[in-house]
Amino acid sequence: MSRNKIASKKKPAKQSRFSQLTLDFIFKKVFASESRQSEGLLISLIESFLGEYLQGKIKKIQLLPNEQRSKSRKQRAAVFDLHCTDNNGNRFIIEMQLAKRDFFMGRILFYLSLTIAGIVKKGKDYKFNLPRIYSLSFLNFEPDLLAGSKDIVNHIGLTNLKYPKKRHSDVHIALVVLTRFKKTLEQCKTTFDLWLYLFNNLHKLDEIPEKFKRSKFREVFKIAEISNFTEDELCNYEAVMKYADVYNATIAYAERQAFGKGATQERKNFLKLIDQGYSLAQIKRMLSKKAAVGV
């Protein structure tokens, strides 16, 4: 065999030591297992991203059922990634959202509404003295709502539009845009930075960096280490990664077939339709109709 043929052989893809923290079952295993370590990690996560907007220091956190049922069989229920309450009675809905979708804020408001409806008690004497309810969402995309903002964490609440300093603090929405975090490990100084770095880079690491060797973060690496997975977890992980590879390859192929190397605006329109949830077959029909009428 010639050297050229040997050189042309593709090297096998390097296997990751750690899984992505943004994957659903890893995210839940890190923050929602029945262990003291998991409780500490969850408190750290909430305090890092909600900080000054919290009612007070969180000493204890309790997981709640992540399915919130509606009042009627005809109405839709909600299944949260994480649902919990702290020692002050505050409620937290925590979500990991990797793919862009239409009406994302509508989904958040629906989740908040169901949670509030589940708290309110029957009786004409009920005072509606609700606990504080927080929605904390980690996003791996740029939401249209935040166009113009460059902040990694965006805090949204109920305010008097004419006098924005007057704020109703009982409902709080925090959107964390993971794609906006660009710091290197050396630049990370705070727990906030370290969490963001893990969300974006855990699956790219071969070793546990010195900055993460504190006990709080070592547990994350232990849980996410692929060699520690059960057989079921490994099958789940491989299925998720295979789906992601096929999806990305399909999108890339469709772009090449539809647009070649040019047509930048058409490519953007195509990706926007994908983000809105249209299938490749639907997009193909839409493009064919446009071509037929000369649009």
Phi and psi restraints in degrees (value plus and minus 20) as a CYANA .aco file:
   2 SER   PHI     -93.3   -53.3
   2 SER   PSI     141.0   181.0
   3 ARG   PHI     -82.7   -42.7
   3 ARG   PSI     -55.9   -15.9
   4 ASN   PHI     -82.3   -42.3
   4 ASN   PSI     -61.2   -21.2
   5 LYS   PHI     -87.5   -47.5
   5 LYS   PSI     -58.7   -18.7
   6 ILE   PHI     -84.4   -44.4
   6 ILE   PSI     -63.7   -23.7
   7 ALA   PHI     -86.0   -46.0
   7 ALA   PSI     -49.9    -9.9
   8 SER   PHI     -97.4   -57.4
   8 SER   PSI     -34.2     5.8
   9 LYS   PHI     -86.9   -46.9
   9 LYS   PSI     113.1   153.1
  10 LYS   PHI     -95.1   -55.1
  10 LYS   PSI     116.4   156.4
  11 LYS   PHI     -94.0   -54.0
  11 LYS   PSI     123.1   163.1
  12 PRO   PHI     -81.7   -41.7
  12 PRO   PSI     123.6   163.6
  13 ALA   PHI     -81.5   -41.5
  13 ALA   PSI     117.0   157.0
  14 LYS   PHI     -87.8   -47.8
  14 LYS   PSI     110.8   150.8
  15 GLN   PHI     -99.4   -59.4
  15 GLN   PSI     113.6   153.6
  16 SER   PHI     -93.5   -53.5
  16 SER   PSI     125.1   165.1
  17 ARG   PHI    -102.2   -62.2
  17 ARG   PSI     -55.8   -15.8
  18 PHE   PHI    -138.1   -98.1
  18 PHE   PSI     129.7   169.7
  19 SER   PHI    -102.5   -62.5
  19 SER   PSI     146.1   186.1
  20 GLN   PHI     -92.0   -52.0
  20 GLN   PSI     111.5   151.5
  21 LEU   PHI     -88.3   -48.3
  21 LEU   PSI     -41.4    -1.4
  22 THR   PHI     -99.4   -59.4
  22 THR   PSI     -30.2     9.8
  23 LEU   PHI     -88.8   -48.8
  23 LEU   PSI     121.7   161.7
  24 ASP   PHI     -73.1   -33.1
  24 ASP   PSI     -72.8   -32.8
  25 PHE   PHI     -94.0   -54.0
  25 PHE   PSI     -47.2    -7.2
  26 ILE   PHI     -92.6   -52.6
  26 ILE   PSI     -64.3   -24.3
  27 PHE   PHI     -75.3   -35.3
  27 PHE   PSI     -66.1   -26.1
  28 LYS   PHI     -91.4   -51.4
  28 LYS   PSI     -55.5   -15.5
  29 LYS   PHI     -88.0   -48.0
  29 LYS   PSI     -55.7   -15.7
  30 VAL   PHI     -90.8   -50.8
  30 VAL   PSI     -64.7   -24.7
  31 PHE   PHI    -125.5   -85.5
  31 PHE   PSI     -29.2    10.8
  32 ALA   PHI    -149.8  -109.8
  32 ALA   PSI       1.9    41.9
  33 SER   PHI    -107.4   -67.4
  33 SER   PSI     136.9   176.9
  34 GLU   PHI    -103.1   -63.1
  34 GLU   PSI      51.0    91.0
  35 SER   PHI    -164.0  -124.0
  35 SER   PSI     136.5   176.5
  36 ARG   PHI     -86.0   -46.0
  36 ARG   PSI     -55.7   -15.7
  37 GLN   PHI     -83.3   -43.3
  37 GLN   PSI     -62.7   -22.7
  38 SER   PHI     -84.8   -44.8
  38 SER   PSI     -59.3   -19.3
  39 GLU   PHI     -82.2   -42.2
  39 GLU   PSI     -62.6   -22.6
  40 GLY   PHI     -83.8   -43.8
  40 GLY   PSI     -59.6   -19.6
  41 LEU   PHI     -86.6   -46.6
  41 LEU   PSI     -59.6   -19.6
  42 LEU   PHI     -86.2   -46.2
  42 LEU   PSI     -62.4   -22.4
  43 ILE   PHI     -81.9   -41.9
  43 ILE   PSI     -63.5   -23.5
  44 SER   PHI     -80.6   -40.6
  44 SER   PSI     -62.8   -22.8
  45 LEU   PHI     -81.8   -41.8
  45 LEU   PSI     -69.0   -29.0
  46 ILE   PHI     -83.4   -43.4
  46 ILE   PSI     -66.3   -26.3
  47 GLU   PHI     -86.7   -46.7
  47 GLU   PSI     -52.8   -12.8
  48 SER   PHI     -87.7   -47.7
  48 SER   PSI     -55.2   -15.2
  49 PHE   PHI    -125.3   -85.3
  49 PHE   PSI     -36.6     3.4
  50 LEU   PHI    -129.0   -89.0
  50 LEU   PSI     -44.2    -4.2
  51 GLY   PHI      12.8    52.8
  51 GLY   PSI    -129.0   -89.0
  52 GLU   PHI     -84.4   -44.4
  52 GLU   PSI     -36.0     4.0
  53 TYR   PHI    -108.8   -68.8
  53 TYR   PSI     -22.2    17.8
  54 LEU   PHI     -97.2   -57.2
  54 LEU   PSI     134.7   174.7
  55 GLN   PHI     -90.6   -50.6
  55 GLN   PSI     -49.6    -9.6
  56 GLY   PHI    -199.7  -159.7
  56 GLY   PSI    -198.1  -158.1
  57 LYS   PHI     -82.3   -42.3
  57 LYS   PSI     114.4   154.4
  58 ILE   PHI    -108.2   -68.2
  58 ILE   PSI     100.3   140.3
  59 LYS   PHI    -120.3   -80.3
  59 LYS   PSI     -55.1   -15.1
  60 LYS   PHI    -158.1  -118.1
  60 LYS   PSI     129.2   169.2
  61 ILE   PHI    -156.3  -116.3
  61 ILE   PSI     119.9   159.9
  62 GLN   PHI    -145.6  -105.6
  62 GLN   PSI     109.5   149.5
  63 LEU   PHI     -93.7   -53.7
  63 LEU   PSI     121.3   161.3
  64 LEU   PHI    -135.0   -95.0
  64 LEU   PSI     142.5   182.5
  65 PRO   PHI     -73.9   -33.9
  65 PRO   PSI     113.7   153.7
  66 ASN   PHI    -106.4   -66.4
  66 ASN   PSI     -20.0    20.0
  67 GLU   PHI    -125.1   -85.1
  67 GLU   PSI     103.4   143.4
  68 GLN   PHI    -129.0   -89.0
  68 GLN   PSI      90.7   130.7
  69 ARG   PHI    -103.2   -63.2
  69 ARG   PSI     129.2   169.2
  70 SER   PHI    -104.7   -64.7
  70 SER   PSI     152.6   192.6
  71 LYS   PHI     -96.9   -56.9
  71 LYS   PSI     -38.8     1.2
  72 SER   PHI    -150.8  -110.8
  72 SER   PSI     129.6   169.6
  73 ARG   PHI     -85.0   -45.0
  73 ARG   PSI     -44.4    -4.4
  74 LYS   PHI     -99.3   -59.3
  74 LYS   PSI     -35.7     4.3
  75 GLN   PHI    -114.7   -74.7
  75 GLN   PSI     132.7   172.7
  76 ARG   PHI     -97.1   -57.1
  76 ARG   PSI     122.0   162.0
  77 ALA   PHI    -112.0   -72.0
  77 ALA   PSI     154.7   194.7
  78 ALA   PHI    -151.7  -111.7
  78 ALA   PSI     120.3   160.3
  79 VAL   PHI    -140.6  -100.6
  79 VAL   PSI      92.8   132.8
  80 PHE   PHI    -107.2   -67.2
  80 PHE   PSI     137.3   177.3
  81 ASP   PHI     -87.2   -47.2
  81 ASP   PSI     -71.6   -31.6
  82 LEU   PHI    -157.2  -117.2
  82 LEU   PSI     120.7   160.7
  83 HIS   PHI    -159.9  -119.9
  83 HIS   PSI     102.8   142.8
  84 CYS   PHI    -171.6  -131.6
  84 CYS   PSI     149.0   189.0
  85 THR   PHI    -155.3  -115.3
  85 THR   PSI     129.6   169.6
  86 ASP   PHI    -126.2   -86.2
  86 ASP   PSI    -196.2  -156.2
  87 ASN   PHI     -87.4   -47.4
  87 ASN   PSI     -34.8     5.2
  88 ASN   PHI    -113.6   -73.6
  88 ASN   PSI     -19.4    20.6
  89 GLY   PHI      67.1   107.1
  89 GLY   PSI     -19.0    21.0
  90 ASN   PHI     -89.5   -49.5
  90 ASN   PSI     130.0   170.0
  91 ARG   PHI    -128.4   -88.4
  91 ARG   PSI     126.4   166.4
  92 PHE   PHI    -153.3  -113.3
  92 PHE   PSI     108.6   148.6
  93 ILE   PHI    -131.5   -91.5
  93 ILE   PSI      98.4   138.4
  94 ILE   PHI    -139.7   -99.7
  94 ILE   PSI     106.6   146.6
  95 GLU   PHI    -149.7  -109.7
  95 GLU   PSI     123.1   163.1
  96 MET   PHI    -130.0   -90.0
  96 MET   PSI      98.2   138.2
  97 GLN   PHI    -142.4  -102.4
  97 GLN   PSI      87.7   127.7
  98 LEU   PHI    -109.1   -69.1
  98 LEU   PSI     -54.3   -14.3
  99 ALA   PHI    -126.0   -86.0
  99 ALA   PSI     120.9   160.9
 100 LYS   PHI     -90.2   -50.2
 100 LYS   PSI     124.5   164.5
 101 ARG   PHI    -166.9  -126.9
 101 ARG   PSI     135.3   175.3
 102 ASP   PHI     -90.0   -50.0
 102 ASP   PSI     132.7   172.7
 103 PHE   PHI      35.8    75.8
 103 PHE   PSI      20.3    60.3
 104 PHE   PHI     -82.8   -42.8
 104 PHE   PSI     -60.6   -20.6
 105 MET   PHI     -85.7   -45.7
 105 MET   PSI     -53.6   -13.6
 106 GLY   PHI     -81.1   -41.1
 106 GLY   PSI     -58.5   -18.5
 107 ARG   PHI     -84.5   -44.5
 107 ARG   PSI     -63.8   -23.8
 108 ILE   PHI     -82.3   -42.3
 108 ILE   PSI     -64.2   -24.2
 109 LEU   PHI     -84.9   -44.9
 109 LEU   PSI     -55.4   -15.4
 110 PHE   PHI     -82.9   -42.9
 110 PHE   PSI     -65.5   -25.5
 111 TYR   PHI     -80.8   -40.8
 111 TYR   PSI     -64.1   -24.1
 112 LEU   PHI     -83.4   -43.4
 112 LEU   PSI     -61.5   -21.5
 113 SER   PHI     -83.5   -43.5
 113 SER   PSI     -63.3   -23.3
 114 LEU   PHI     -84.8   -44.8
 114 LEU   PSI     -58.3   -18.3
 115 THR   PHI     -84.1   -44.1
 115 THR   PSI     -65.1   -25.1
 116 ILE   PHI     -82.6   -42.6
 116 ILE   PSI     -63.9   -23.9
 117 ALA   PHI     -81.1   -41.1
 117 ALA   PSI     -52.7   -12.7
 118 GLY   PHI     -94.7   -54.7
 118 GLY   PSI     -41.7    -1.7
 119 ILE   PHI    -106.3   -66.3
 119 ILE   PSI     -59.4   -19.4
 120 VAL   PHI     -81.5   -41.5
 120 VAL   PSI     112.3   152.3
 121 LYS   PHI    -119.5   -79.5
 121 LYS   PSI     134.5   174.5
 122 LYS   PHI     -90.1   -50.1
 122 LYS   PSI     137.4   177.4
 123 GLY   PHI      97.2   137.2
 123 GLY   PSI     117.4   157.4
 124 LYS   PHI     -90.4   -50.4
 124 LYS   PSI     -35.2     4.8
 125 ASP   PHI    -111.5   -71.5
 125 ASP   PSI     -20.0    20.0
 126 TYR   PHI     -86.8   -46.8
 126 TYR   PSI     112.3   152.3
 127 LYS   PHI    -113.7   -73.7
 127 LYS   PSI     -21.0    19.0
 128 PHE   PHI      37.8    77.8
 128 PHE   PSI      15.4    55.4
 129 ASN   PHI    -103.5   -63.5
 129 ASN   PSI      55.5    95.5
 130 LEU   PHI     -91.0   -51.0
 130 LEU   PSI     128.6   168.6
 131 PRO   PHI     -91.2   -51.2
 131 PRO   PSI     148.1   188.1
 132 ARG   PHI     -91.6   -51.6
 132 ARG   PSI     117.5   157.5
 133 ILE   PHI    -141.6  -101.6
 133 ILE   PSI     103.3   143.3
 134 TYR   PHI    -134.0   -94.0
 134 TYR   PSI     115.3   155.3
 135 SER   PHI    -132.7   -92.7
 135 SER   PSI      98.5   138.5
 136 LEU   PHI    -138.6   -98.6
 136 LEU   PSI      90.8   130.8
 137 SER   PHI    -137.8   -97.8
 137 SER   PSI     111.6   151.6
 138 PHE   PHI    -122.3   -82.3
 138 PHE   PSI     101.6   141.6
 139 LEU   PHI    -136.3   -96.3
 139 LEU   PSI     115.7   155.7
 140 ASN   PHI    -124.4   -84.4
 140 ASN   PSI      13.7    53.7
 141 PHE   PHI    -175.8  -135.8
 141 PHE   PSI     150.2   190.2
 142 GLU   PHI    -115.0   -75.0
 142 GLU   PSI      88.4   128.4
 143 PRO   PHI     -94.9   -54.9
 143 PRO   PSI     123.1   163.1
 144 ASP   PHI     -79.9   -39.9
 144 ASP   PSI     -53.1   -13.1
 145 LEU   PHI     -77.2   -37.2
 145 LEU   PSI     -51.5   -11.5
 146 LEU   PHI    -118.5   -78.5
 146 LEU   PSI      -5.1    34.9
 147 ALA   PHI     -78.0   -38.0
 147 ALA   PSI     109.4   149.4
 148 GLY   PHI      80.1   120.1
 148 GLY   PSI     -41.7    -1.7
 149 SER   PHI    -113.4   -73.4
 149 SER   PSI     120.1   160.1
 150 LYS   PHI    -131.2   -91.2
 150 LYS   PSI     -16.9    23.1
 151 ASP   PHI     -91.3   -51.3
 151 ASP   PSI     123.8   163.8
 152 ILE   PHI     -91.5   -51.5
 152 ILE   PSI     -63.8   -23.8
 153 VAL   PHI    -130.4   -90.4
 153 VAL   PSI     105.9   145.9
 154 ASN   PHI    -136.5   -96.5
 154 ASN   PSI     105.7   145.7
 155 HIS   PHI    -124.8   -84.8
 155 HIS   PSI     107.7   147.7
 156 ILE   PHI    -144.3  -104.3
 156 ILE   PSI     112.5   152.5
 157 GLY   PHI    -166.5  -126.5
 157 GLY   PSI    -197.5  -157.5
 158 LEU   PHI    -109.7   -69.7
 158 LEU   PSI     103.3   143.3
 159 THR   PHI    -155.1  -115.1
 159 THR   PSI     144.6   184.6
 160 ASN   PHI    -100.3   -60.3
 160 ASN   PSI      93.1   133.1
 161 LEU   PHI     -80.2   -40.2
 161 LEU   PSI     -50.9   -10.9
 162 LYS   PHI     -99.1   -59.1
 162 LYS   PSI     -51.3   -11.3
 163 TYR   PHI    -148.1  -108.1
 163 TYR   PSI      56.5    96.5
 164 PRO   PHI     -80.7   -40.7
 164 PRO   PSI     -37.2     2.8
 165 LYS   PHI     -91.2   -51.2
 165 LYS   PSI     -39.7     0.3
 166 LYS   PHI    -103.0   -63.0
 166 LYS   PSI      89.0   129.0
 167 ARG   PHI    -146.3  -106.3
 167 ARG   PSI     115.4   155.4
 168 HIS   PHI    -110.2   -70.2
 168 HIS   PSI      94.0   134.0
 169 SER   PHI    -113.0   -73.0
 169 SER   PSI     -20.2    19.8
 170 ASP   PHI     -93.8   -53.8
 170 ASP   PSI     -41.4    -1.4
 171 VAL   PHI    -143.0  -103.0
 171 VAL   PSI     104.2   144.2
 172 HIS   PHI    -154.8  -114.8
 172 HIS   PSI     108.3   148.3
 173 ILE   PHI    -135.1   -95.1
 173 ILE   PSI     106.5   146.5
 174 ALA   PHI    -141.3  -101.3
 174 ALA   PSI     106.0   146.0
 175 LEU   PHI    -133.1   -93.1
 175 LEU   PSI     100.4   140.4
 176 VAL   PHI    -126.3   -86.3
 176 VAL   PSI      93.4   133.4
 177 VAL   PHI    -113.2   -73.2
 177 VAL   PSI      79.6   119.6
 178 LEU   PHI     -83.5   -43.5
 178 LEU   PSI     -52.5   -12.5
 179 THR   PHI     -87.7   -47.7
 179 THR   PSI     -33.0     7.0
 180 ARG   PHI    -106.9   -66.9
 180 ARG   PSI     -29.8    10.2
 181 PHE   PHI    -105.0   -65.0
 181 PHE   PSI      99.6   139.6
 182 LYS   PHI    -142.3  -102.3
 182 LYS   PSI     -13.8    26.2
 183 LYS   PHI     -90.1   -50.1
 183 LYS   PSI     126.9   166.9
 184 THR   PHI    -100.7   -60.7
 184 THR   PSI     147.5   187.5
 185 LEU   PHI     -79.8   -39.8
 185 LEU   PSI     -58.5   -18.5
 186 GLU   PHI     -83.9   -43.9
 186 GLU   PSI     -47.7    -7.7
 187 GLN   PHI    -104.8   -64.8
 187 GLN   PSI     -30.7     9.3
 188 CYS   PHI     -96.2   -56.2
 188 CYS   PSI     101.4   141.4
 189 LYS   PHI    -136.6   -96.6
 189 LYS   PSI     -44.4    -4.4
 190 THR   PHI    -137.9   -97.9
 190 THR   PSI     146.7   186.7
 191 THR   PHI     -81.4   -41.4
 191 THR   PSI     -56.4   -16.4
 192 PHE   PHI     -76.0   -36.0
 192 PHE   PSI     -68.7   -28.7
 193 ASP   PHI     -81.0   -41.0
 193 ASP   PSI     -63.2   -23.2
 194 LEU   PHI     -86.6   -46.6
 194 LEU   PSI     -58.5   -18.5
 195 TRP   PHI     -83.0   -43.0
 195 TRP   PSI     -65.2   -25.2
 196 LEU   PHI     -82.1   -42.1
 196 LEU   PSI     -59.9   -19.9
 197 TYR   PHI     -83.4   -43.4
 197 TYR   PSI     -60.8   -20.8
 198 LEU   PHI     -85.6   -45.6
 198 LEU   PSI     -63.3   -23.3
 199 PHE   PHI     -77.6   -37.6
 199 PHE   PSI     -57.7   -17.7
 200 ASN   PHI    -109.9   -69.9
 200 ASN   PSI     -43.5    -3.5
 201 ASN   PHI    -151.5  -111.5
 201 ASN   PSI     -23.0    17.0
 202 LEU   PHI     -73.6   -33.6
 202 LEU   PSI     -63.7   -23.7
 203 HIS   PHI     -92.8   -52.8
 203 HIS   PSI     -27.4    12.6
 204 LYS   PHI    -116.9   -76.9
 204 LYS   PSI     -26.1    13.9
 205 LEU   PHI    -109.9   -69.9
 205 LEU   PSI     124.3   164.3
 206 ASP   PHI    -120.0   -80.0
 206 ASP   PSI     -46.4    -6.4
 207 GLU   PHI    -153.1  -113.1
 207 GLU   PSI     149.5   189.5
 208 ILE   PHI    -108.0   -68.0
 208 ILE   PSI      92.6   132.6
 209 PRO   PHI     -82.7   -42.7
 209 PRO   PSI     135.1   175.1
 210 GLU   PHI     -76.1   -36.1
 210 GLU   PSI     -57.1   -17.1
 211 LYS   PHI     -85.3   -45.3
 211 LYS   PSI     -39.1     0.9
 212 PHE   PHI    -123.7   -83.7
 212 PHE   PSI     -12.2    27.8
 213 LYS   PHI    -103.8   -63.8
 213 LYS   PSI     -15.3    24.7
 214 ARG   PHI     -89.0   -49.0
 214 ARG   PSI     131.8   171.8
 215 SER   PHI     -78.1   -38.1
 215 SER   PSI     -53.8   -13.8
 216 LYS   PHI     -80.1   -40.1
 216 LYS   PSI     -61.0   -21.0
 217 PHE   PHI    -111.4   -71.4
 217 PHE   PSI     -43.1    -3.1
 218 ARG   PHI     -79.2   -39.2
 218 ARG   PSI     -53.3   -13.3
 219 GLU   PHI     -84.3   -44.3
 219 GLU   PSI     -55.5   -15.5
 220 VAL   PHI     -81.9   -41.9
 220 VAL   PSI     -65.4   -25.4
 221 PHE   PHI     -84.7   -44.7
 221 PHE   PSI     -58.9   -18.9
 222 LYS   PHI     -82.7   -42.7
 222 LYS   PSI     -64.4   -24.4
 223 ILE   PHI     -88.2   -48.2
 223 ILE   PSI     -59.6   -19.6
 224 ALA   PHI    -104.0   -64.0
 224 ALA   PSI     -27.2    12.8
 225 GLU   PHI     -89.8   -49.8
 225 GLU   PSI     101.1   141.1
 226 ILE   PHI     -82.7   -42.7
 226 ILE   PSI     -52.0   -12.0
 227 SER   PHI     -87.2   -47.2
 227 SER   PSI     -35.0     5.0
 228 ASN   PHI    -113.2   -73.2
 228 ASN   PSI     -21.1    18.9
 229 PHE   PHI     -88.8   -48.8
 229 PHE   PSI     127.8   167.8
 230 THR   PHI     -93.2   -53.2
 230 THR   PSI     151.1   191.1
 231 GLU   PHI     -81.4   -41.4
 231 GLU   PSI     -61.2   -21.2
 232 ASP   PHI     -85.7   -45.7
 232 ASP   PSI     -61.4   -21.4
 233 GLU   PHI     -84.7   -44.7
 233 GLU   PSI     -59.2   -19.2
 234 LEU   PHI     -84.9   -44.9
 234 LEU   PSI     -62.0   -22.0
 235 CYS   PHI     -82.6   -42.6
 235 CYS   PSI     -62.5   -22.5
 236 ASN   PHI     -81.8   -41.8
 236 ASN   PSI     -66.1   -26.1
 237 TYR   PHI     -82.3   -42.3
 237 TYR   PSI     -66.3   -26.3
 238 GLU   PHI     -84.8   -44.8
 238 GLU   PSI     -56.6   -16.6
 239 ALA   PHI     -86.0   -46.0
 239 ALA   PSI     -62.2   -22.2
 240 VAL   PHI     -83.8   -43.8
 240 VAL   PSI     -65.1   -25.1
 241 MET   PHI     -87.5   -47.5
 241 MET   PSI     -56.3   -16.3
 242 LYS   PHI     -85.5   -45.5
 242 LYS   PSI     -62.5   -22.5
 243 TYR   PHI     -81.6   -41.6
 243 TYR   PSI     -62.9   -22.9
 244 ALA   PHI     -82.8   -42.8
 244 ALA   PSI     -61.4   -21.4
 245 ASP   PHI     -84.1   -44.1
 245 ASP   PSI     -65.3   -25.3
 246 VAL   PHI     -84.1   -44.1
 246 VAL   PSI     -62.8   -22.8
 247 TYR   PHI     -80.6   -40.6
 247 TYR   PSI     -69.5   -29.5
 248 ASN   PHI     -83.7   -43.7
 248 ASN   PSI     -60.7   -20.7
 249 ALA   PHI     -85.9   -45.9
 249 ALA   PSI     -57.9   -17.9
 250 THR   PHI     -85.1   -45.1
 250 THR   PSI     -63.2   -23.2
 251 ILE   PHI     -83.1   -43.1
 251 ILE   PSI     -64.6   -24.6
 252 ALA   PHI     -82.9   -42.9
 252 ALA   PSI     -63.2   -23.2
 253 TYR   PHI     -84.6   -44.6
 253 TYR   PSI     -63.8   -23.8
 254 ALA   PHI     -82.7   -42.7
 254 ALA   PSI     -59.2   -19.2
 255 GLU   PHI     -81.9   -41.9
 255 GLU   PSI     -66.0   -26.0
 256 ARG   PHI     -82.8   -42.8
 256 ARG   PSI     -62.7   -22.7
 257 GLN   PHI     -86.9   -46.9
 257 GLN   PSI     -58.0   -18.0
 258 ALA   PHI    -101.3   -61.3
 258 ALA   PSI     -55.7   -15.7
 259 PHE   PHI    -145.7  -105.7
 259 PHE   PSI     -30.0    10.0
 260 GLY   PHI      42.4    82.4
 260 GLY   PSI    -160.3  -120.3
 261 LYS   PHI    -113.0   -73.0
 261 LYS   PSI     -32.2     7.8
 262 GLY   PHI    -127.1   -87.1
 262 GLY   PSI    -166.6  -126.6
 263 ALA   PHI      33.6    73.6
 263 ALA   PSI      39.6    79.6
 264 THR   PHI     -80.3   -40.3
 264 THR   PSI     -64.6   -24.6
 265 GLN   PHI     -85.6   -45.6
 265 GLN   PSI     -60.1   -20.1
 266 GLU   PHI     -82.5   -42.5
 266 GLU   PSI     -58.0   -18.0
 267 ARG   PHI     -83.9   -43.9
 267 ARG   PSI     -61.9   -21.9
 268 LYS   PHI     -83.2   -43.2
 268 LYS   PSI     -61.2   -21.2
 269 ASN   PHI     -83.8   -43.8
 269 ASN   PSI     -59.8   -19.8
 270 PHE   PHI     -81.2   -41.2
 270 PHE   PSI     -68.5   -28.5
 271 LEU   PHI     -84.6   -44.6
 271 LEU   PSI     -53.7   -13.7
 272 LYS   PHI     -84.3   -44.3
 272 LYS   PSI     -61.1   -21.1
 273 LEU   PHI     -84.5   -44.5
 273 LEU   PSI     -58.2   -18.2
 274 ILE   PHI     -81.9   -41.9
 274 ILE   PSI     -65.5   -25.5
 275 ASP   PHI     -81.0   -41.0
 275 ASP   PSI     -51.3   -11.3
 276 GLN   PHI     -99.8   -59.8
 276 GLN   PSI     -22.7    17.3
 277 GLY   PHI      78.5   118.5
 277 GLY   PSI     -14.2    25.8
 278 TYR   PHI     -93.6   -53.6
 278 TYR   PSI     123.2   163.2
 279 SER   PHI     -97.9   -57.9
 279 SER   PSI     145.5   185.5
 280 LEU   PHI     -82.3   -42.3
 280 LEU   PSI     -57.0   -17.0
 281 ALA   PHI     -84.7   -44.7
 281 ALA   PSI     -61.5   -21.5
 282 GLN   PHI     -85.0   -45.0
 282 GLN   PSI     -62.0   -22.0
 283 ILE   PHI     -84.8   -44.8
 283 ILE   PSI     -59.9   -19.9
 284 LYS   PHI     -80.9   -40.9
 284 LYS   PSI     -62.0   -22.0
 285 ARG   PHI     -85.5   -45.5
 285 ARG   PSI     -60.7   -20.7
 286 MET   PHI     -83.8   -43.8
 286 MET   PSI     -63.1   -23.1
 287 LEU   PHI     -86.3   -46.3
 287 LEU   PSI     -56.7   -16.7
 288 SER   PHI     -84.2   -44.2
 288 SER   PSI     -59.8   -19.8
 289 LYS   PHI     -85.8   -45.8
 289 LYS   PSI     -61.2   -21.2
 290 LYS   PHI     -82.9   -42.9
 290 LYS   PSI     -62.4   -22.4
 291 ALA   PHI     -84.4   -44.4
 291 ALA   PSI     -57.0   -17.0
 292 ALA   PHI     -86.3   -46.3
 292 ALA   PSI     -53.1   -13.1
 293 VAL   PHI    -117.1   -77.1
 293 VAL   PSI     -16.3    23.7
 294 GLY   PHI      56.4    96.4
 294 GLY   PSI       6.4    46.4
